């Protein structure tokens, strides 16, 4: 995995989402807890509320004292009244002598100073007359149960959990939506619409997955386009070859029929028919050779030959010297310019000769023999530059050529790591070939 994905992967993003959700939940927890405590302090934990509740409890105490006939000698019912809940503290005095005091152990949240009867607290002191007429001082303190505080903690925890869940779901939901979208787009691609572009979003594993799928889609589209192009080229080739073969084949059949029926006047005409038949036969063979070359170069099942390292000067001096001699023997004027290459070339000689044979045949067919043919090669840095230029016969029609030979040359030169270009300017046709050149072993060691 790349360094970029290591810090931006799904695991890291998931961990960050959990941490952010936890921080949000913790913030909500303390915020709700603080707000709840503040609200409790201002309401049921407030002094005014507790004083109001103390007054209400004392009114009930007075009714209870009369109902249970509580006297100075019979204070047991007060224990029963105080034990009904743990929210009151009661102390009864006669003068400075304490007559009754409720249990303190149940008042865990009550500060003892708040209900110390020795301290002056007139708002909590009541005058209680017992059933036997004894006049006493009663200190009644009402305090709110701790249950409200615990409920506030629980509420804060629930709110924090909800916020944590919502935040985490929000972060994860975005990725789930992207996954669902990728699934829908894969269904589109599976349906055959390969021109549909996959959405690439994010720089994590999902983004890399989407990018890989889209690259695979592009490769398939390019492969299909190339196959379609090859099918079209094959179709055009078959059509062109059928058209080009029909003319010489028809002429050959006509000459053979004349020979078979003896439709010739003399021995000279017989030799003429045989000569024309051989000419048409060679023409058909030439076309068949070009067809073979086409399938040899363009077929996907073609096994590439092994190239050998040869001296460039020896190869091109011999090969292009032969073409120069052959053209001159055909009454062409050749202007050549061969300069030393001083290097090696890695080539399949037979395949390279086949390409140059196509150029030679092209000159014989379309070049004007009254004007010179230019042949040249020279070294340019680490490449070999080969140039062929000739004038075109004005009566030659472009429709006579299927360009199979030139396409074959281009493929062969490309196989050798070079480039091939052909151009026609006015009545002049030129070819430019560039091939890679390697240094000689002895010179490289120096």
Wavefront OBJ file of the C-alpha trace (Angstrom):
o trace
v 0.000 0.000 0.000
v 1.296 3.445 -0.854
v 2.314 5.967 1.781
v -0.596 8.173 0.788
v -3.093 5.393 1.429
v -1.360 4.427 4.651
v -2.389 7.731 6.197
v -5.692 8.153 4.367
v -6.993 4.613 4.271
v -10.376 3.374 5.410
v -8.978 2.102 8.724
v -7.542 5.514 9.588
v -10.724 7.284 8.507
v -12.816 4.862 10.556
v -10.625 5.445 13.613
v -10.857 9.225 13.152
v -14.638 8.927 12.796
v -14.850 6.985 16.077
v -12.641 9.524 17.884
v -14.598 12.496 16.560
v -17.870 10.804 17.489
v -16.521 10.103 20.992
v -15.441 13.734 21.375
v -18.871 14.915 20.256
v -20.545 12.469 22.645
v -18.312 13.547 25.564
v -18.994 17.217 24.843
v -22.739 16.607 24.807
v -22.494 14.525 28.000
v -20.810 17.293 30.009
v -22.976 19.978 28.447
v -26.227 18.187 29.326
v -24.880 17.274 32.764
v -23.901 20.885 33.447
v -27.226 22.239 32.168
v -29.172 19.615 34.147
v -27.303 20.347 37.378
v -27.787 24.059 36.882
v -31.506 23.526 36.321
v -31.754 21.324 39.422
v -29.858 23.875 41.486
v -32.298 26.560 40.407
v -35.419 24.426 40.975
v -35.732 21.404 43.287
v -32.292 21.914 44.860
v -32.913 25.621 45.446
v -33.290 26.912 48.993
v -36.667 28.550 48.288
v -38.076 25.268 46.968
v -36.803 23.306 49.983
v -38.227 25.918 52.383
v -41.580 25.693 50.640
v -41.483 21.896 50.856
v -40.436 22.138 54.544
v -43.480 24.314 55.280
v -45.699 21.797 53.535
v -44.138 18.895 55.428
v -44.561 20.731 58.757
v -48.264 21.283 58.033
v -48.583 17.528 57.469
v -46.591 16.945 60.680
v -49.035 19.019 62.709
v -51.953 17.003 61.353
v -50.060 13.789 62.042
v -49.288 14.814 65.672
v -52.979 15.465 66.324
v -54.043 12.267 64.535
v -51.569 9.980 66.364
v -51.868 11.847 69.670
v -48.156 12.465 69.957
v -47.156 13.668 73.431
v -43.880 14.462 75.135
v -43.873 10.964 76.591
v -45.139 9.282 73.428
v -42.842 10.236 70.546
v -42.674 6.842 68.831
v -45.076 7.882 66.022
v -42.575 10.548 64.959
v -40.147 7.775 63.991
v -42.845 6.273 61.798
v -43.586 9.638 60.177
v -39.898 10.369 59.475
v -39.289 6.861 58.105
v -41.848 7.232 55.323
v -39.156 8.811 53.218
v -35.568 9.946 53.489
v -36.189 13.559 52.516
v -36.797 15.167 55.958
v -34.826 15.782 59.075
v -36.737 16.550 62.292
v -35.447 17.736 65.656
v -37.807 18.692 68.568
v -36.600 20.818 71.500
v -38.095 21.920 74.802
v -36.045 24.937 75.644
v -32.451 23.927 75.047
v -33.098 20.257 75.789
v -33.538 18.019 72.796
v -36.675 15.961 73.012
v -36.522 14.101 69.677
v -34.190 13.823 66.719
v -34.705 11.713 63.570
v -32.018 9.428 62.254
v -29.097 11.193 60.446
v -27.749 8.176 58.652
v -30.350 8.345 55.911
v -29.507 11.945 55.033
v -26.252 11.305 53.173
v -26.557 14.323 50.913
v -27.343 16.750 53.711
v -24.613 18.910 55.150
v -24.903 18.579 58.992
v -24.296 22.308 59.329
v -27.492 22.916 57.403
v -29.607 21.265 60.022
v -27.564 21.936 63.174
v -30.246 23.044 65.686
v -27.700 25.099 67.611
v -27.307 27.454 64.664
v -29.882 30.153 64.123
v -32.066 29.295 61.168
v -35.416 30.941 61.717
v -36.757 29.875 58.352
v -36.505 26.203 59.390
v -37.669 26.603 62.993
v -41.324 25.932 63.747
v -43.482 26.003 66.863
v -44.949 22.557 67.393
v -47.621 21.969 70.048
v -47.880 18.331 70.982
v -51.143 16.621 71.697
v -50.692 17.011 75.481
v -50.289 20.772 75.081
v -46.479 20.793 75.348
v -45.046 23.738 73.425
v -41.856 22.738 71.579
v -39.438 24.078 68.968
v -39.248 21.927 65.866
v -36.444 22.108 63.317
v -37.697 20.578 60.063
v -35.411 20.443 57.056
v -36.526 19.111 53.667
v -33.878 18.045 51.154
v -34.216 16.724 47.653
v -33.309 13.084 46.938
v -30.083 12.246 45.055
v -32.205 10.334 42.530
v -32.667 13.546 40.527
v -28.914 13.893 40.140
v -28.562 10.251 39.070
v -31.343 10.679 36.548
v -29.506 13.702 35.176
v -26.362 11.582 34.756
v -28.371 8.879 32.975
v -30.007 11.459 30.708
v -26.580 12.938 29.880
v -25.258 9.463 29.047
v -28.225 8.719 26.788
v -27.788 12.059 24.992
v -24.053 11.402 24.580
v -24.716 7.923 23.171
v -27.267 9.291 20.704
v -24.865 11.998 19.502
v -22.022 9.466 19.204
v -24.263 7.142 17.183
v -25.540 9.917 14.913
v -22.039 11.266 14.230
v -20.597 7.827 13.548
v -23.520 6.890 11.299
v -23.068 10.198 9.448
v -19.408 9.457 8.739
v -20.008 5.833 7.772
v -23.158 6.590 5.774
v -21.166 8.673 3.279
v -18.930 5.693 2.509
v -21.926 3.351 2.347
v -23.577 5.685 -0.162
v -20.398 5.653 -2.279
v -20.272 1.833 -2.123
v -23.917 1.651 -3.219
v -23.155 4.070 -6.051
v -20.207 1.961 -7.201
v -22.452 -1.106 -7.164
v -25.015 0.679 -9.357
v -22.289 1.808 -11.765
v -20.866 -1.725 -11.925
v -24.358 -2.946 -12.834
v -24.372 -0.384 -15.660
v -20.997 -1.642 -16.899
v -22.133 -5.251 -16.571
v -25.106 -4.340 -18.755
v -22.730 -3.522 -21.594
v -22.495 0.277 -21.398
v -18.706 0.545 -21.230
v -18.800 4.250 -22.114
v -20.239 5.014 -18.657
v -17.495 6.620 -16.573
v -17.059 5.326 -13.023
v -17.209 7.976 -10.305
v -13.813 8.369 -8.607
v -14.211 9.953 -5.188
v -11.745 10.125 -2.317
v -8.164 8.964 -1.950
v -8.679 5.838 0.133
v -9.050 2.186 -0.864
v -12.529 2.791 -2.299
v -11.186 5.613 -4.475
v -8.333 3.383 -5.638
v -10.831 0.595 -6.365
v -13.008 2.961 -8.432
v -9.929 4.213 -10.298
v -8.862 0.631 -11.057
v -12.339 -0.254 -12.330
v -12.434 2.822 -14.556
v -8.947 2.081 -15.924
v -10.047 -1.477 -16.692
v -13.128 -0.061 -18.453
v -10.934 2.258 -20.529
v -8.625 -0.620 -21.441
v -11.557 -2.762 -22.555
v -12.988 0.097 -24.635
v -9.584 0.731 -26.227
v -9.141 -2.981 -26.923
v -12.574 -3.206 -28.515
v -11.865 -0.113 -30.628
v -8.570 -1.648 -31.768
v -10.289 -4.906 -32.614
v -12.962 -3.030 -34.540
v -10.253 -1.126 -36.389
v -8.468 -4.359 -37.262
v -11.716 -5.957 -38.446
v -12.396 -2.937 -40.640
v -8.834 -3.047 -41.991
v -9.147 -6.755 -42.755
v -12.449 -6.160 -44.487
v -10.948 -3.351 -46.554
v -7.953 -5.538 -47.344
v -10.087 -8.429 -48.570
v -12.179 -6.041 -50.668
v -9.133 -4.314 -52.158
v -7.258 -7.537 -52.833
v -10.328 -9.094 -54.445
v -10.618 -6.091 -56.725
v -6.886 -5.966 -57.529
v -6.603 -9.716 -58.122
v -9.602 -9.835 -60.430
v -7.935 -7.880 -63.271
v -4.675 -9.877 -63.690
v -6.458 -13.146 -62.951
v -9.036 -12.456 -65.684
v -6.268 -11.578 -68.147
v -4.315 -14.721 -67.191
v -7.372 -16.917 -67.753
v -7.924 -15.292 -71.142
v -4.335 -15.958 -72.252
v -4.472 -19.550 -70.992
v -7.725 -20.178 -72.848
v -6.159 -18.840 -76.064
v -3.165 -21.113 -75.565
v -5.338 -24.114 -74.767
v -7.447 -23.617 -77.939
v -4.429 -22.813 -80.083
v -5.720 -19.369 -80.932
v -2.366 -17.940 -81.985
v -1.163 -17.152 -85.470
v 2.511 -17.969 -85.245
v 5.347 -18.864 -82.906
v 5.976 -15.213 -82.057
v 2.404 -14.693 -80.891
v 2.656 -17.903 -78.860
v 5.682 -16.590 -77.015
v 3.847 -13.278 -76.502
v 0.878 -15.056 -74.867
v 3.201 -17.090 -72.658
v 5.168 -13.983 -71.687
v 1.983 -12.094 -70.792
v 0.738 -15.078 -68.821
v 3.964 -15.189 -66.816
v 3.726 -11.440 -66.224
v 0.213 -11.748 -64.855
v 1.268 -14.751 -62.780
v 4.115 -12.757 -61.199
v 1.711 -9.894 -60.595
v -0.681 -12.209 -58.742
v 2.260 -13.693 -56.814
v 3.369 -10.193 -55.813
v -0.076 -9.427 -54.476
v -0.168 -12.747 -52.634
v 3.227 -11.944 -51.099
v 1.931 -8.596 -49.913
v -1.115 -10.294 -48.434
v 1.188 -12.705 -46.638
v 3.258 -9.792 -45.350
v 0.146 -8.068 -44.062
v -0.953 -11.076 -42.040
v 2.635 -11.687 -40.934
v 2.926 -8.180 -39.478
v -0.621 -7.534 -38.235
v -1.584 -10.949 -36.938
v -1.791 -11.103 -33.147
v -0.440 -14.664 -33.293
v 2.751 -13.581 -35.047
v 5.791 -14.747 -33.119
v 8.377 -11.972 -33.086
v 11.708 -13.105 -34.564
v 14.899 -12.750 -32.609
v 16.943 -9.714 -33.616
v 20.726 -9.872 -33.904
v 23.327 -7.146 -33.458
v 25.030 -6.352 -36.790
v 27.336 -3.655 -38.121
v 25.167 -0.868 -39.526
v 27.661 0.194 -42.233
v 28.027 -3.323 -43.601
v 24.289 -3.951 -43.566
v 23.160 -0.779 -45.343
v 26.112 -0.578 -47.731
v 25.271 -4.039 -48.970
v 21.491 -3.764 -48.875
v 21.094 -0.264 -50.305
v 23.987 -0.806 -52.701
v 22.008 -3.700 -54.181
v 18.934 -1.490 -54.581
v 21.050 1.190 -56.243
v 22.422 -1.333 -58.736
v 18.976 -2.862 -59.362
v 17.416 0.548 -60.051
v 20.189 1.537 -62.408
v 19.759 -1.748 -64.273
v 16.120 -0.742 -64.766
v 17.299 2.480 -66.387
v 16.682 4.647 -63.318
v 19.090 7.404 -62.400
v 20.119 7.125 -58.765
v 21.540 9.976 -56.697
v 22.892 8.476 -53.513
v 24.472 9.959 -50.417
v 25.775 7.311 -48.010
v 27.805 8.532 -45.010
v 29.513 6.308 -42.414
v 27.263 5.230 -39.548
v 29.978 3.920 -37.204
v 27.646 1.883 -35.071
v 25.664 -1.299 -34.604
v 21.987 -1.997 -35.211
v 19.883 -4.698 -33.608
v 17.712 -6.039 -36.416
v 16.049 -8.995 -38.041
v 17.753 -8.778 -41.444
v 15.156 -10.793 -43.395
v 12.293 -8.727 -41.979
v 14.148 -5.463 -42.584
v 14.966 -6.519 -46.152
v 11.271 -7.255 -46.711
v 10.449 -3.658 -45.743
v 13.062 -2.221 -48.127
v 11.873 -4.574 -50.879
v 8.469 -2.947 -50.555
v 10.063 0.473 -51.055
v 11.992 -0.841 -54.079
v 8.795 -2.288 -55.612
v 7.008 0.998 -54.917
v 9.708 2.876 -56.882
v 9.438 0.477 -59.825
v 5.659 0.903 -59.964
v 5.185 4.604 -59.425
v 8.509 6.427 -59.944
v 9.315 8.418 -63.095
v 12.514 6.840 -64.556
v 13.366 10.040 -66.391
v 14.025 11.805 -63.076
v 16.576 10.762 -60.438
v 15.748 8.655 -57.390
v 17.408 9.939 -54.196
v 18.774 7.377 -51.730
v 20.528 8.524 -48.571
v 21.422 7.431 -45.106
v 23.444 9.118 -42.361
v 23.956 9.145 -38.632
v 22.179 11.665 -36.409
v 23.336 11.310 -32.795
v 22.259 7.808 -31.726
v 19.968 7.142 -34.696
v 20.183 6.200 -38.354
v 18.271 8.427 -40.772
v 17.317 6.799 -44.088
v 15.609 8.816 -46.824
v 14.094 7.780 -50.164
v 12.654 10.295 -52.616
v 11.368 9.947 -56.176
v 9.147 11.699 -58.712
v 5.746 10.168 -59.464
v 4.589 9.265 -62.958
v 1.709 11.540 -63.849
v -0.389 8.751 -65.369
v -0.242 6.585 -62.236
v -3.493 6.677 -60.294
v -3.548 6.573 -56.513
v -6.354 4.036 -56.646
v -3.963 1.417 -57.942
v -2.301 1.212 -54.508
v -3.823 -0.329 -51.380
v -0.914 0.985 -49.229
v -0.305 -2.509 -47.898
v 3.402 -2.210 -48.608
v 3.764 1.103 -46.786
v 1.751 -0.167 -43.804
v 3.943 -3.246 -43.682
v 7.068 -1.064 -43.710
v 5.679 1.021 -40.862
v 4.984 -2.051 -38.740
v 8.391 -3.605 -39.405
v 10.269 -0.378 -38.627
v 8.167 0.054 -35.494
v 9.103 -3.474 -34.421
v 12.763 -2.419 -34.672
v 12.088 0.523 -32.338
v 12.136 3.122 -35.107
v 9.709 5.411 -36.890
v 8.420 5.447 -40.475
v 6.771 8.328 -42.307
v 5.755 8.810 -45.938
v 4.712 12.057 -47.575
v 3.588 13.221 -51.005
v 4.217 16.830 -51.984
v 3.087 17.832 -55.454
v 4.538 15.149 -57.760
v 7.284 14.057 -55.354
v 7.034 11.076 -52.987
v 9.413 10.729 -50.043
v 9.982 8.263 -47.220
v 11.811 8.962 -43.957
v 12.976 6.129 -41.681
v 14.644 6.508 -38.288
v 16.252 3.496 -36.561
v 18.099 3.301 -33.227
v 21.876 2.980 -33.403
v 24.130 1.362 -30.803
v 27.799 2.030 -30.208
v 30.368 -0.553 -31.255
v 31.636 -2.688 -28.405
v 35.279 -1.573 -28.778
v 34.324 2.102 -28.808
v 32.030 1.695 -25.818
v 34.892 0.198 -23.783
v 37.069 3.207 -24.616
l 1 2 3 4 5 6 7 8 9 10 11 12 13 14 15 16 17 18 19 20 21 22 23 24 25 26 27 28 29 30 31 32 33 34 35 36 37 38 39 40 41 42 43 44 45 46 47 48 49 50 51 52 53 54 55 56 57 58 59 60 61 62 63 64 65 66 67 68 69 70 71 72 73 74 75 76 77 78 79 80 81 82 83 84 85 86 87 88 89 90 91 92 93 94 95 96 97 98 99 100 101 102 103 104 105 106 107 108 109 110 111 112 113 114 115 116 117 118 119 120 121 122 123 124 125 126 127 128 129 130 131 132 133 134 135 136 137 138 139 140 141 142 143 144 145 146 147 148 149 150 151 152 153 154 155 156 157 158 159 160 161 162 163 164 165 166 167 168 169 170 171 172 173 174 175 176 177 178 179 180 181 182 183 184 185 186 187 188 189 190 191 192 193 194 195 196 197 198 199 200 201 202 203 204 205 206 207 208 209 210 211 212 213 214 215 216 217 218 219 220 221 222 223 224 225 226 227 228 229 230 231 232 233 234 235 236 237 238 239 240 241 242 243 244 245 246 247 248 249 250 251 252 253 254 255 256 257 258 259 260 261 262 263 264 265 266 267 268 269 270 271 272 273 274 275 276 277 278 279 280 281 282 283 284 285 286 287 288 289 290 291 292 293 294 295 296 297 298 299 300 301 302 303 304 305 306 307 308 309 310 311 312 313 314 315 316 317 318 319 320 321 322 323 324 325 326 327 328 329 330 331 332 333 334 335 336 337 338 339 340 341 342 343 344 345 346 347 348 349 350 351 352 353 354 355 356 357 358 359 360 361 362 363 364 365 366 367 368 369 370 371 372 373 374 375 376 377 378 379 380 381 382 383 384 385 386 387 388 389 390 391 392 393 394 395 396 397 398 399 400 401 402 403 404 405 406 407 408 409 410 411 412 413 414 415 416 417 418 419 420 421 422 423 424 425 426 427 428 429 430 431 432 433 434 435 436 437 438 439 440 441 442 443 444 445 446
